[in-house]
Structure formats: C-alpha cells, structure tokens
C-alpha cells in the first residue's frame, strides 16, 4: 500500500499541508462574522459580539465533550479515518452556515462543527506518533506554524471576499475543507500500527473518564491547569480582535483580515523557525516563562491602545508569545506512553476547549460592558487587560510549583 511506503518526513509534510488548508477555512469566516450576526439578529456591535461569544462557546463545549472520544477512537481505529470523516462533516457544516438565516441554525452548525473538529487533536497525535522525545516540542511548533500560515491566507482572503458579500467566505471555506478532504484521502498515511492500537473504552472516552486516566501520569493534571489558564487568556485574540478593531479603529473586513494575516505570519515564523532555536538554548521551562511575560506586556499594550497604526505594528509582535504552546504540548506528550498519545492529545484538546467555552462568554461580555452606549467608560481593550491579569496569575502558578512536578526532562534549564 502507498501509505505504508511513505517515510516520516513525507508523512509530516502531508499533515502540515492538511492543517494549513484547514486553518485557511477557519480564518476565512472570521472577518465577516460580525456582519453575518448583525444581519441575522440585528442590534449593535456589542450584541453581535455576545452572540459571537455564544457560538464560540457552543463550538468549544462540543470539542470539550467529544475531544477524548475522538482521541480514543483514533487510538483504536487509526488517525486517518477519524481525520477524513471529520473533514467531510466540517465541509458540509460551512455550507449550512453560509445559507443560515436563523441564529438557532447557526447554533446547530456550531454543535455539529464542534463535534467534528478533531483535526487539531488528531493531527497532534499524528505528529507525536512520528516524533522522538527530543524533537517532539519542536515538531509541535511546526504544527502551530502551519496553522499560522493558514491564518495568514484565511483572514486575508476572507476579508477580500467579504467585500463581495459576507456569506461568500463560508462557501469558500467549504471548498477548502473539501480540498483538504481530497488531499488527505490520497496522501495521508496511517501512523497507528495494529500492535499499538488499544481497545475503545467508553468509560475513559469522555472528559471525566479521560481525566481520571491522565491523573495517573505524574504531574500532568497540574500542568493542564496552567495550560487551561493560558489558553483562556490567549483566546482573547480570536474572540475579541474583530470586534475590538471595528469599535476602536473603525476597520472594515479587509483591514481586519490584513491585521490577522500579519499575526499569522508571525505565528508561523515563531513556531516554525524560532522555536527550534529557542528550545535547545533555553529549555521548555524558561521558554514558557519568557512567553508568559511577553504575553502580559502585549495584552497590557493592546488594552490601552488608541492608534490603528500601532495596532498593526503590535499585532505581529504579539505572536512571539505563542512559544508557550509547543513547549507545553511537548512536555505533556513526553509524559505519555506511545499508545496513549491520542488520548493525551484528546484531553489537551478538551482542556483548550474548556478554556474556549468560558473565554468568549467572559471576554465578549467584558467588551459589551466597556463599549455599550451610555456606559460609564468606553474601553474596547478591556478584555485584553483581563487577559493580562490571567496570564500574570498563570505565571505565578507555574513558577511557584516545584520544577519536577510540572516540567519535562529539558524544562529545568
């Protein structure tokens, strides 16, 4: 079979291309979501932001509930079939979103899309399968970089397509997801051999059951708490940026897409190139600490920013804080056995999703309070100030723990 003949570098290239195309599909719809929500529901931008937060919360809730299930299924049946089925459902989901004229139909699409959105967890398990303990963190950086490249092209193209109609990007996203499916069908190899596959256990294929199993891995549960708090704060970018830019700088979709593209380019450079030089030099622990400190500085600056010019300057530099995620993923993956990688990546995905459940609701409501007509203050950057405070708490929690309890082999440097 063709899949069995593929070597690891070629397989790695294929999964990166797949993730890039998938990220483009997600990024395409970001610049036009406020216009779609205002068209369906009416009301001002603040109310559109709240509905945007609800839709993001529903999507993330489904990922939280089904992430361990998808991860365990990929441990049982392999990464390839799980990934391909997910992509098929996502393609159909985008089409329905583009046709929706009811807020409740949009909610339904986010329910289905959230269940199917196993691409990141399954791809992370795929990369872990073909990595060694020494290069796993750096390879997770490439995963983030591919997503960053997709976010360069996705919002940029989405913003341009949005000028022709705010529903057009949804159909373009469906086309990209379909292309992703075809690419995966013909070139994506299977990385889980029959010897490594483990039986599917419903008792552990859910967030609570998976967490019970994960707690048996020393130090991992505490690290997941740190990861959750950081993801909550970092989600302020996708949850708030489009509303923040429109309220503070009066940007149109094209300019929003450009700013997100500059952010994506920086993420790709940081996680694709810079992380491979930083990790051997600093180790995982110091990389994470410096990343936390940089995020605090960037969030604070965005909280008080009033110039659109400086927002465009800061946007790419803020991506330097993304060094945190591959370092944390690498530590957690190195703690797990080979036949647990799907399960561990599933619970990591659920942890991210749990953060995304709460982050949009909290951050968009803070945005609403800080921008509502007749309110006591007009401060669109207020959610970023909250994010800075959360990262400060996360940094304190991380640095006050004994090193051996939440760090990997290289993280004590």
C-alpha positions as CSV (number, residue, x, y, z in Angstrom):
1,X,0.0,0.0,0.0
2,X,1.1,3.6,-0.8
3,X,0.6,4.7,2.8
4,X,2.9,2.0,4.2
5,X,5.7,3.0,1.8
6,X,5.7,6.7,2.9
7,X,8.6,7.8,5.1
8,X,8.2,10.0,8.2
9,X,9.4,13.3,6.6
10,X,6.9,12.9,3.7
11,X,4.1,12.0,6.1
12,X,5.0,15.0,8.2
13,X,4.8,17.3,5.2
14,X,1.4,16.0,4.2
15,X,-0.2,16.6,7.7
16,X,1.3,20.1,7.7
17,X,-0.3,20.9,4.3
18,X,-3.6,19.5,5.6
19,X,-3.5,21.6,8.7
20,X,-2.7,24.8,6.7
21,X,-5.7,24.3,4.4
22,X,-7.9,23.6,7.4
23,X,-6.7,26.8,9.1
24,X,-7.5,28.8,6.0
25,X,-11.1,27.5,6.1
26,X,-11.4,28.7,9.7
27,X,-9.7,32.1,9.1
28,X,-11.9,32.8,6.0
29,X,-15.0,33.4,8.1
30,X,-13.5,35.5,11.0
31,X,-13.6,39.0,9.3
32,X,-17.3,38.6,8.3
33,X,-18.8,37.1,11.5
34,X,-20.0,40.5,12.9
35,X,-21.8,41.4,9.7
36,X,-23.5,38.0,9.5
37,X,-24.7,38.1,13.1
38,X,-25.9,41.7,12.7
39,X,-27.8,40.7,9.5
40,X,-29.5,37.7,11.2
41,X,-30.2,39.2,14.7
42,X,-30.0,43.0,14.2
43,X,-28.8,45.1,17.0
44,X,-25.4,46.8,17.6
45,X,-21.9,45.5,17.5
46,X,-21.9,44.8,21.2
47,X,-24.9,42.4,20.9
48,X,-23.2,40.8,17.9
49,X,-20.1,40.2,20.0
50,X,-22.2,38.4,22.6
51,X,-23.8,36.1,20.1
52,X,-20.3,35.5,18.6
53,X,-19.2,34.5,22.1
54,X,-22.2,32.1,22.5
55,X,-21.4,30.5,19.1
56,X,-17.8,30.1,20.1
57,X,-18.8,28.7,23.4
58,X,-21.1,26.1,21.9
59,X,-18.4,25.0,19.4
60,X,-15.9,24.7,22.2
61,X,-18.3,22.8,24.5
62,X,-18.7,20.1,21.9
63,X,-15.0,19.9,21.5
64,X,-14.6,19.6,25.2
65,X,-17.2,16.8,25.5
66,X,-16.1,14.8,22.4
67,X,-12.3,15.5,22.3
68,X,-11.4,12.5,24.4
69,X,-13.8,10.4,22.4
70,X,-12.3,11.4,19.1
71,X,-8.8,10.9,20.6
72,X,-9.6,7.4,21.9
73,X,-11.2,6.5,18.5
74,X,-8.0,7.5,16.8
75,X,-6.1,5.2,19.2
76,X,-8.4,2.4,18.3
77,X,-9.1,2.8,14.6
78,X,-6.2,5.0,13.5
79,X,-5.7,8.7,12.8
80,X,-6.5,8.6,9.1
81,X,-10.2,7.5,9.1
82,X,-11.1,9.8,12.1
83,X,-9.5,12.8,10.4
84,X,-11.2,12.2,7.0
85,X,-14.7,11.8,8.5
86,X,-14.2,14.9,10.5
87,X,-13.2,16.9,7.4
88,X,-16.3,15.7,5.5
89,X,-18.7,16.9,8.2
90,X,-16.8,20.3,8.5
91,X,-17.2,20.9,4.8
92,X,-21.0,20.4,4.9
93,X,-21.2,22.5,8.1
94,X,-19.7,25.5,6.4
95,X,-22.2,25.3,3.6
96,X,-25.1,25.3,6.1
97,X,-23.6,28.3,7.9
98,X,-23.4,30.2,4.6
99,X,-27.1,29.5,4.0
100,X,-28.3,30.2,7.5
101,X,-30.9,32.9,8.2
102,X,-31.7,31.8,11.7
103,X,-29.5,32.3,14.8
104,X,-30.6,28.8,16.0
105,X,-29.5,27.2,12.8
106,X,-26.1,28.8,13.3
107,X,-26.1,27.4,16.9
108,X,-26.8,23.9,15.4
109,X,-24.0,24.2,12.9
110,X,-21.6,25.1,15.8
111,X,-22.8,22.0,17.7
112,X,-22.1,19.7,14.7
113,X,-18.9,21.5,13.7
114,X,-17.6,21.3,17.3
115,X,-18.1,17.5,17.4
116,X,-16.3,17.1,14.0
117,X,-13.5,19.5,14.8
118,X,-11.0,16.8,15.6
119,X,-8.4,18.0,13.2
120,X,-6.1,19.6,15.7
121,X,-6.1,16.8,18.3
122,X,-5.8,14.0,15.7
123,X,-3.1,15.9,13.9
124,X,-1.2,16.5,17.1
125,X,-1.4,12.7,17.9
126,X,-0.2,12.1,14.3
127,X,2.9,14.3,14.8
128,X,3.5,12.8,18.2
129,X,3.5,9.3,16.6
130,X,6.3,10.2,14.2
131,X,8.4,12.2,16.6
132,X,11.0,11.4,19.2
133,X,11.1,12.7,22.8
134,X,13.9,15.0,21.7
135,X,12.2,16.7,18.8
136,X,8.6,16.5,19.8
137,X,8.2,20.1,21.2
138,X,9.9,21.5,18.1
139,X,7.6,19.4,15.8
140,X,4.6,20.8,17.7
141,X,5.9,24.2,16.8
142,X,5.7,23.3,13.2
143,X,2.0,22.3,13.8
144,X,1.4,25.7,15.2
145,X,3.3,27.3,12.3
146,X,1.1,25.5,9.7
147,X,-2.0,26.9,11.5
148,X,-0.4,30.3,11.4
149,X,0.3,30.2,7.7
150,X,-3.4,29.2,7.2
151,X,-4.4,32.2,9.3
152,X,-2.2,34.4,7.1
153,X,-4.1,33.4,4.0
154,X,-7.5,32.7,5.5
155,X,-8.4,36.1,7.1
156,X,-6.7,38.0,4.2
157,X,-8.7,36.2,1.6
158,X,-11.8,36.2,3.8
159,X,-11.6,39.9,4.2
160,X,-11.3,40.4,0.4
161,X,-14.2,38.0,-0.3
162,X,-16.2,39.7,2.3
163,X,-16.3,42.8,0.2
164,X,-18.4,40.9,-2.3
165,X,-20.8,39.6,0.3
166,X,-20.5,38.5,3.9
167,X,-21.7,35.0,3.1
168,X,-19.2,34.3,0.3
169,X,-16.3,33.3,2.7
170,X,-18.4,30.5,4.2
171,X,-18.7,28.8,0.8
172,X,-15.0,29.4,0.1
173,X,-14.3,27.7,3.5
174,X,-16.4,24.7,2.5
175,X,-14.4,24.4,-0.7
176,X,-11.2,24.5,1.2
177,X,-12.4,21.8,3.6
178,X,-13.4,19.7,0.6
179,X,-10.0,20.2,-0.9
180,X,-8.4,19.2,2.4
181,X,-10.5,16.0,2.4
182,X,-9.4,15.0,-1.1
183,X,-5.8,15.7,-0.2
184,X,-6.0,13.6,2.9
185,X,-7.7,10.8,1.1
186,X,-5.0,10.4,-1.4
187,X,-1.8,11.2,0.6
188,X,-2.5,10.9,4.3
189,X,-0.8,7.7,5.7
190,X,-1.8,5.8,8.8
191,X,0.6,6.0,11.8
192,X,-1.0,3.8,14.4
193,X,0.0,0.2,13.7
194,X,-2.2,-2.7,14.8
195,X,0.3,-3.5,17.6
196,X,-0.1,-0.1,19.1
197,X,-3.9,0.1,18.9
198,X,-5.8,-0.3,22.1
199,X,-9.5,-1.2,22.7
200,X,-12.0,1.6,22.8
201,X,-13.2,2.1,26.4
202,X,-16.3,4.3,26.8
203,X,-15.5,4.8,30.5
204,X,-12.4,6.7,29.6
205,X,-13.6,8.2,26.2
206,X,-15.1,11.3,27.9
207,X,-13.6,14.3,29.7
208,X,-14.1,13.0,33.2
209,X,-13.0,9.4,32.4
210,X,-10.0,10.6,30.5
211,X,-9.0,13.0,33.3
212,X,-9.1,10.1,35.7
213,X,-6.7,8.2,33.5
214,X,-4.5,11.2,32.9
215,X,-4.1,11.8,36.6
216,X,-2.2,8.6,36.8
217,X,0.6,10.3,34.8
218,X,2.6,12.2,37.4
219,X,2.5,16.0,37.2
220,X,0.2,16.2,34.2
221,X,-3.0,17.3,35.9
222,X,-1.3,20.3,37.4
223,X,0.2,21.2,34.0
224,X,-3.2,21.0,32.4
225,X,-4.4,23.7,34.8
226,X,-1.6,26.0,33.8
227,X,-2.4,25.2,30.1
228,X,-6.1,26.0,30.7
229,X,-5.5,29.4,32.2
230,X,-3.1,30.4,29.4
231,X,-5.4,29.3,26.7
232,X,-8.3,31.3,28.3
233,X,-6.2,34.4,28.1
234,X,-4.7,33.8,24.6
235,X,-8.2,33.2,23.2
236,X,-8.8,36.9,23.6
237,X,-7.3,37.3,20.1
238,X,-9.8,35.3,18.1
239,X,-12.7,36.1,20.4
240,X,-12.3,39.8,20.6
241,X,-10.0,41.2,17.9
242,X,-12.5,41.7,15.1
243,X,-14.9,43.5,17.5
244,X,-12.1,45.4,19.1
245,X,-10.7,46.6,15.8
246,X,-14.1,47.6,14.5
247,X,-15.0,49.6,17.7
248,X,-11.7,51.1,18.4
249,X,-10.3,51.8,14.9
250,X,-13.4,51.5,12.7
251,X,-11.7,49.0,10.4
252,X,-13.5,47.3,7.6
253,X,-13.2,43.5,6.9
254,X,-10.3,43.9,4.6
255,X,-8.2,45.7,7.2
256,X,-9.2,43.2,9.9
257,X,-8.0,40.4,7.6
258,X,-4.7,42.2,7.0
259,X,-4.0,42.6,10.7
260,X,-4.9,38.9,11.3
261,X,-2.6,37.9,8.4
262,X,0.3,39.8,10.0
263,X,-0.4,38.0,13.2
264,X,-0.5,34.6,11.4
265,X,2.8,35.3,9.6
266,X,4.5,35.9,12.9
267,X,3.0,32.8,14.5
268,X,4.3,30.8,11.5
269,X,7.8,32.3,11.9
270,X,7.9,31.9,15.7
271,X,6.5,28.3,15.9
272,X,8.1,27.1,12.6
273,X,11.6,28.5,12.9
274,X,12.3,30.5,16.1
275,X,11.1,27.8,18.5
276,X,13.7,25.3,17.1
277,X,16.4,27.7,18.2
278,X,14.9,28.8,21.5
279,X,14.1,25.3,22.9
280,X,17.7,23.9,22.7
281,X,19.0,27.2,24.2
282,X,16.5,27.9,27.0
283,X,14.7,24.6,27.5
284,X,10.9,24.2,27.8
285,X,10.5,25.8,31.3
286,X,12.4,29.0,30.6
287,X,10.7,29.3,27.2
288,X,7.3,29.1,28.8
289,X,8.2,31.7,31.5
290,X,9.5,34.2,28.9
291,X,6.5,33.6,26.8
292,X,4.2,34.3,29.7
293,X,6.0,37.6,30.4
294,X,5.8,38.7,26.8
295,X,2.1,38.0,26.6
296,X,1.5,40.1,29.7
297,X,3.3,43.0,28.1
298,X,1.4,42.7,24.8
299,X,-2.1,42.3,26.3
300,X,-1.5,45.4,28.5
301,X,-0.4,47.5,25.5
302,X,-3.5,46.4,23.5
303,X,-5.7,47.3,26.4
304,X,-4.9,51.0,26.2
305,X,-4.1,51.3,22.5
306,X,-5.9,54.0,20.6
307,X,-4.0,54.1,17.3
308,X,-4.8,51.8,14.4
309,X,-1.3,52.3,13.1
310,X,0.3,51.0,16.3
311,X,-2.2,48.1,16.4
312,X,-0.9,47.0,13.0
313,X,2.7,47.3,14.3
314,X,2.0,45.4,17.6
315,X,-0.2,42.6,16.0
316,X,2.8,40.6,14.5
317,X,5.0,41.1,17.6
318,X,2.2,39.8,19.9
319,X,2.6,36.4,18.2
320,X,6.0,36.0,19.9
321,X,4.1,34.8,23.0
322,X,3.0,31.7,21.1
323,X,6.2,29.9,22.0
324,X,4.4,28.8,25.1
325,X,2.1,26.3,23.4
326,X,4.5,23.9,21.7
327,X,6.7,23.8,24.7
328,X,3.8,22.9,26.9
329,X,2.5,20.3,24.4
330,X,5.9,18.7,24.2
331,X,6.3,18.3,27.9
332,X,2.8,16.7,28.2
333,X,3.3,14.4,25.3
334,X,6.6,13.2,26.6
335,X,5.0,12.1,29.8
336,X,2.6,9.7,28.0
337,X,3.2,6.2,26.5
338,X,3.0,5.6,22.8
339,X,-0.4,4.0,22.9
340,X,-1.8,7.0,25.0
341,X,-0.9,9.8,22.5
342,X,-4.4,10.0,21.0
343,X,-5.9,10.0,24.5
344,X,-3.5,12.6,25.8
345,X,-3.9,14.9,22.8
346,X,-7.7,14.5,23.2
347,X,-7.6,15.7,26.8
348,X,-5.3,18.5,25.8
349,X,-7.8,19.5,23.1
350,X,-10.6,19.2,25.7
351,X,-8.6,21.5,28.1
352,X,-8.3,24.0,25.3
353,X,-12.0,23.7,24.5
354,X,-12.9,24.2,28.1
355,X,-10.9,27.5,28.1
356,X,-12.7,28.5,24.8
357,X,-16.1,27.7,26.4
358,X,-15.5,30.3,29.1
359,X,-13.2,32.8,27.3
360,X,-15.7,34.1,24.7
361,X,-18.5,34.4,27.2
362,X,-16.4,36.3,29.7
363,X,-14.4,38.4,27.2
364,X,-17.2,39.4,24.9
365,X,-19.3,40.4,27.9
366,X,-16.5,42.5,29.2
367,X,-16.3,44.1,25.7
368,X,-20.0,44.7,25.8
369,X,-19.8,46.4,29.3
370,X,-16.8,48.5,28.1
371,X,-18.4,49.7,24.9
372,X,-22.2,49.8,25.5
373,X,-23.9,53.1,24.6
374,X,-24.3,55.2,27.7
375,X,-21.9,53.1,29.7
376,X,-19.6,54.6,32.3
377,X,-16.4,54.0,30.2
378,X,-15.5,53.3,26.6
379,X,-12.6,50.9,26.6
380,X,-12.7,48.3,23.8
381,X,-9.3,46.9,25.0
382,X,-10.7,46.0,28.5
383,X,-10.8,42.2,27.6
384,X,-7.0,42.3,26.8
385,X,-6.4,43.9,30.3
386,X,-8.3,40.9,31.8
387,X,-6.2,38.5,29.7
388,X,-3.0,40.2,31.0
389,X,-4.2,39.6,34.6
390,X,-5.0,36.0,33.9
391,X,-1.5,35.4,32.4
392,X,0.1,37.0,35.4
393,X,-1.8,34.6,37.7
394,X,-0.7,31.7,35.4
395,X,2.9,32.8,35.5
396,X,2.8,32.9,39.3
397,X,1.2,29.4,39.5
398,X,3.8,28.0,37.1
399,X,6.9,29.5,38.7
400,X,5.9,28.7,42.3
401,X,5.5,25.0,41.6
402,X,8.4,22.6,42.3
403,X,10.1,22.1,39.0
404,X,9.9,18.4,38.9
405,X,6.2,18.3,39.3
406,X,5.2,20.1,36.0
407,X,8.3,20.1,33.9
408,X,9.8,17.7,31.4
409,X,13.3,16.4,31.1
410,X,14.6,19.5,29.5
411,X,12.5,22.0,31.3
412,X,14.7,22.6,34.3
413,X,17.2,24.6,32.4
